């Protein structure tokens, strides 16, 4: 039972870290031009 006092805050911190990383990627524009990248891989070199 004592391990829950450690695991619950760690899981909340990990979830916040993941959400922060996703939010950072969205605000930096990492997901803006997905169609261009999909077409770029099919084009000639």
KARATA-V997478 format. One record per residue. N is the residue number from 1. RES is the residue in one small letter. NEAR is the number of other C-alpha atoms within 10 Angstrom. Layout:
BEGIN
N_RES_NEAR, N_RES_NEAR
END
This chain:
BEGIN
1_x_5, 2_x_6, 3_x_7, 4_x_9, 5_x_9, 6_x_10, 7_x_11, 8_x_11, 9_x_11, 10_x_12, 11_x_11, 12_x_11, 13_x_12, 14_x_12, 15_x_12, 16_x_12, 17_x_12, 18_x_12, 19_x_12, 20_x_12, 21_x_12, 22_x_13, 23_x_11, 24_x_12, 25_x_12, 26_x_12, 27_x_11, 28_x_10, 29_x_9, 30_x_11, 31_x_10, 32_x_10, 33_x_9, 34_x_10, 35_x_9, 36_x_9, 37_x_9, 38_x_10, 39_x_9, 40_x_11, 41_x_9, 42_x_8, 43_x_7, 44_x_5, 45_x_5
END
